[in-house]
Amino acid sequence: MSRFGLIGTITSDHVIVEDRPPLRSLGGILYQAAVLCGLGEDVELFSNCGDELRVEVEAAVGGWRTLRREGVTFVPGPGNQVHLHYSERLKEREEVLASAVPPLAPEPVIAALPRLDMLLMVFNSGFELRLADWRRIVAAASRDIWLDVHSFVLAKVVGAHRDYVAVPGWRDWMAGVSYLQANRQEVASLRGHPERWPSHAEIESFAAQAFDVGVRAVFVTMGKDGVLLLTPGGAKVRPGAGAMAVGAHRSPVVRHIQAPAADRVVDTTGCGDVFCAAAMRFLSRGASVAEAAEAGVALASEAVGLAGIAETFALAASLVRTGSPG
């Protein structure tokens, strides 16, 4: 059993998918927590959460026996209320953040680092941490860090549609991170061209820049098309191997992890989170990045047939009962 630290935001998701009834559920960092706790791993959660969500959150996670919530702070207000719109005509979902919570204080995370085996940072809202506080956490960490870009590349606005924007200073946030996760739209924003998805050559160029600041593997999620795994050329990357020297990499090695066809699609919200949690769990047990990516894609492909964190937790727990999570 490993102990994972999770930094992110607990959200209240209001989801609209064309031709389907609206969905509303808790989400954000709770998706990764649901997977890891369902699989029996120890999880410490660090998040600010709106006090108006307190009763619902405590009821939802009360049965997750391996979840430590001392790092969750309830702050006044409704918390992160997120409105998501999915449509076939959209390359990516549309998002409105109706209300938000303030950034986290880094001290509780730093104090917990010695007892953690792996740390996850997810930008569920884009407002989670100040850069100076994040650099303090990275400097203090002696374990692998996984960073999911997610809402980091959305305009920092509340109460209006959030456009994807260019983020020229992204390397300041990614330096020292072991594993970097982003989808194609997020890579486009980090490259400075949010108006179009990147080509494979542009994705490889982006990964090479990430390797220059210490990243050991880049996971580019592509929905039903699976995941692109990029590692430094000629390197066998496993946890604990250490970052390559700046400029030491060759052209990235690229592997396409295909996603199994889903039997049905109910809600794709949180599927990238499920991928992340499952892959992290395999990495913590000594798997290669390719093995971890395959496990993550397999579980995410099952999760599209579910809705919400309760069903996600139940899916992960069922794998433990059948002895199939690895």
Secondary structure, DSSP 8 states (H G I E B T S, - for coil): --EEEEE--EEEEEEEETTS--EEEEEETHHHHHHHHHTT-EEEEEEEEEGGGHHHHHHHHTT-TTEEEEEEEEESSS-EEEEEEE-TT-SS-EEEEEE------SHHHHHHGGG-SEEEEE-SSS-S--HHHHHHHHHH--SEEEEE-GGGGB-S-SSSB--B---TTHHHHHTT-SEEEEEHHHHHHHTT-TTS---HHHHHHHHHHHHHTT--EEEEE-GGG-EEEEE-TT----TTS----TT---S-EEEEE-----S--S--TTHHHHHHHHHHHHHHTT--HHHHHHHHHHHHHHHTT--SHHHHHHHHHHHHHHT---
